Amino acid sequence: MASPWAQNPAGAPRPLAQALVSLAETPDDMPDIGDRLDGLAHLAADRIDAVDYAAIAARPDDGCCAVATDSRLVDAVEDAVPHVGGDAPSPTGRPTTTITWPRFRETAAGMGMSIVSVPVFTGGGTAVATLDLYGRDPAAMAPMTAGLCVAYDPELSWPDRESLRPLDEGGEELVAGFAEALAVRATIQLALDMITLGARVDGAGAYLSLRLHAADNRVSLLEAASTLITRNLGPR
């Protein structure tokens, strides 16, 4: 059965999907990745109806995450976190509605939240962060989990429509963006494998070669990878 998120209305804005895809083709050393990850959390919180709060946790996980929310979450978390020595912990404020909060995952679980986790990749192919999505309604979160699993493994079958609620538009955008990001990652990884075999270098050397080629030609890693693949697999 075809997945219900495969079709995108013509011309519909897809900033959440684009953010995931753009990160997947961004070099690992770009200085704005942290800000873009925070922006991704904001987009998820704003665009997915089932999601009450979205958080970015860096990898490796140090127990802190950047939480995108409004002032209501700050009040709820302050009430939920136990006071130590009579003093409540204070979040570190960030611009707009992003706060850094230690052990937020455990706090959210204590608040009865369901969680859906999405790995976020950059151009080197490594998951640099996890986008954690929190919602109060497990039934509303379940179709996102199913959709992300199918995106990760297309051989999985989509559950019967009767057993799950339909994805909201933001959920469809998330799943579609994750699927596209995985496709970008696969293309870049194929190019890196070709460089590794052809130039007899390790993975780090292959990535550096592709990174420099993209920079020299002022193209993205994806464009550089696609050109390399076409050149190697095209007619001789």
C-alpha positions in Angstrom: 0.0 0.0 0.0 1.4 3.4 -1.0 2.3 5.7 1.9 -0.1 8.6 2.3 2.6 11.2 2.5 4.2 10.5 -0.9 2.3 13.3 -2.6 2.9 17.0 -2.0 0.4 19.6 -3.1 1.9 21.6 -6.0 3.5 24.8 -4.7 2.9 24.1 -1.1 5.6 25.6 1.2 7.7 22.9 2.8 10.2 24.7 5.1 10.5 21.8 7.6 11.2 19.3 4.8 13.7 21.7 3.2 15.5 22.2 6.5 16.1 18.5 6.9 17.2 18.1 3.2 19.5 21.2 3.4 21.2 19.9 6.5 21.8 16.5 4.8 23.9 18.2 2.0 25.6 20.7 4.3 29.4 20.1 5.1 29.9 19.0 8.6 32.2 22.0 9.4 29.8 24.8 8.6 29.6 27.2 11.5 25.8 27.8 11.3 24.8 24.2 11.8 23.9 24.8 15.5 21.6 27.7 14.6 20.0 25.7 11.8 19.3 22.8 14.2 17.6 25.2 16.6 15.6 26.5 13.6 14.6 22.9 12.7 13.1 22.4 16.2 11.1 25.7 15.8 9.7 24.5 12.5 8.7 21.2 13.8 7.0 22.7 16.8 5.2 25.3 14.6 4.2 23.0 11.7 3.2 19.7 13.2 -0.1 19.8 14.9 0.5 16.6 16.9 3.7 18.1 18.4 3.5 20.2 21.5 7.3 20.7 22.0 10.3 19.9 19.8 13.9 19.6 21.0 17.3 19.2 19.5 19.8 16.9 21.3 23.4 16.9 20.0 25.3 13.7 19.4 27.0 12.5 21.5 24.2 13.3 23.9 25.3 15.3 26.9 21.9 15.3 28.6 21.0 18.8 27.5 18.8 19.8 24.6 17.5 22.9 22.9 13.8 23.0 23.4 11.5 25.0 21.1 8.4 26.2 22.9 6.6 29.2 24.3 6.3 30.5 27.8 3.8 27.8 28.8 6.4 25.1 28.6 8.8 27.0 30.7 6.1 27.3 33.4 5.2 23.6 33.1 8.8 22.4 33.3 9.6 24.7 36.2 6.7 23.1 38.1 7.7 19.6 37.1 11.5 19.7 37.9 12.2 18.9 41.5 13.7 21.7 43.6 17.1 21.0 45.0 18.1 22.9 48.1 15.0 25.0 47.7 16.1 26.5 44.4 14.6 25.6 41.0 16.9 25.2 38.1 16.9 28.1 35.6 17.0 27.5 31.9 19.6 29.2 29.8 17.6 31.6 27.5 18.2 31.7 23.7 16.7 34.0 21.1 12.9 33.7 20.6 11.5 30.6 22.3 14.4 28.2 22.5 15.8 27.3 25.9 18.6 24.9 26.9 17.3 22.4 29.5 19.3 19.6 31.1 17.6 16.1 31.1 14.5 17.4 29.3 13.7 14.0 27.9 13.2 12.6 31.5 11.2 15.7 32.5 8.9 15.4 29.5 8.4 11.7 30.2 7.4 12.6 33.7 4.9 15.0 32.2 3.2 12.2 30.3 4.6 13.1 26.9 4.9 10.7 24.0 8.2 11.0 22.0 9.2 10.5 18.4 12.9 10.8 17.6 14.4 11.7 14.2 18.1 11.4 13.4 19.4 14.6 11.7 22.3 14.1 9.2 24.8 16.5 7.7 26.9 16.0 4.6 29.4 13.6 6.0 26.6 11.1 6.6 26.8 11.1 10.4 23.8 11.9 12.5 24.9 15.0 14.3 21.8 15.5 16.3 18.4 14.0 17.2 15.2 15.9 16.7 12.9 14.8 19.5 9.2 15.5 19.1 6.9 15.5 22.1 3.2 15.3 22.2 0.4 14.7 24.7 -1.7 12.5 22.5 0.0 9.1 21.7 -2.6 8.3 19.0 -1.7 11.5 17.2 2.0 10.8 17.4 1.8 7.1 16.2 1.4 7.8 12.5 4.6 9.9 12.5 6.5 6.9 14.0 5.0 4.6 11.3 5.8 7.1 8.5 9.4 7.6 9.6 9.9 3.8 9.8 8.7 3.4 6.3 10.9 6.3 5.1 13.9 4.6 6.7 13.0 1.1 5.3 10.8 1.4 2.2 10.3 -2.4 2.2 8.1 -2.0 5.3 4.4 -1.9 4.6 2.3 1.1 5.6 -0.2 0.1 8.4 -3.9 -0.1 7.5 -5.5 3.3 7.5 -8.1 2.0 10.0 -5.4 1.4 12.6 -3.9 4.9 12.6 -5.0 8.4 12.4 -4.0 10.2 9.2 -0.9 12.4 9.4 -1.5 16.1 9.6 0.1 18.3 7.0 3.1 19.0 9.2 3.6 15.3 9.9 3.5 14.6 6.2 6.1 17.3 5.6 8.4 15.8 8.3 8.2 12.3 6.9 8.7 13.4 3.3 11.7 15.6 4.3 13.2 12.7 6.3 12.9 10.5 3.2 14.5 13.1 1.0 17.3 13.6 3.5 18.0 9.9 3.5 18.1 10.0 -0.4 20.6 12.9 -0.3 22.7 11.0 2.3 22.7 7.8 0.1 23.8 9.8 -2.9 26.7 11.4 -1.1 27.7 8.1 0.5 27.7 6.4 -2.9 30.1 9.1 -4.2 32.3 8.7 -1.2 32.5 4.9 -1.8 33.5 5.5 -5.4 36.3 7.9 -4.3 37.4 5.4 -1.6 37.8 2.6 -4.2 39.2 4.8 -7.0 41.7 6.8 -5.1 42.5 4.2 -2.5 41.8 6.5 0.5 39.9 6.0 3.7 36.5 7.5 4.4 37.9 10.7 5.8 40.1 11.2 2.8 37.2 10.6 0.5 35.0 13.1 2.3 37.8 15.7 2.2 38.2 15.1 -1.5 34.5 15.6 -2.2 34.3 18.6 0.1 37.2 20.4 -1.6 35.8 19.5 -5.1 32.5 21.0 -4.1 34.1 24.2 -2.7 36.4 24.6 -5.7 33.4 24.4 -8.0 31.1 26.4 -5.8 28.5 23.7 -5.7 26.8 21.7 -2.9 28.1 18.4 -1.7 25.0 16.8 -3.3 25.7 18.4 -6.7 29.4 17.3 -6.5 28.4 13.8 -5.6 25.8 13.6 -8.4 28.3 14.8 -10.9 30.8 12.2 -9.8 28.3 9.4 -9.9 27.1 10.4 -13.4 30.7 10.5 -14.6 31.5 7.1 -13.2 28.3 5.3 -14.1 27.5 7.1 -17.4 28.1 5.7 -20.9 31.8 5.3 -21.7 
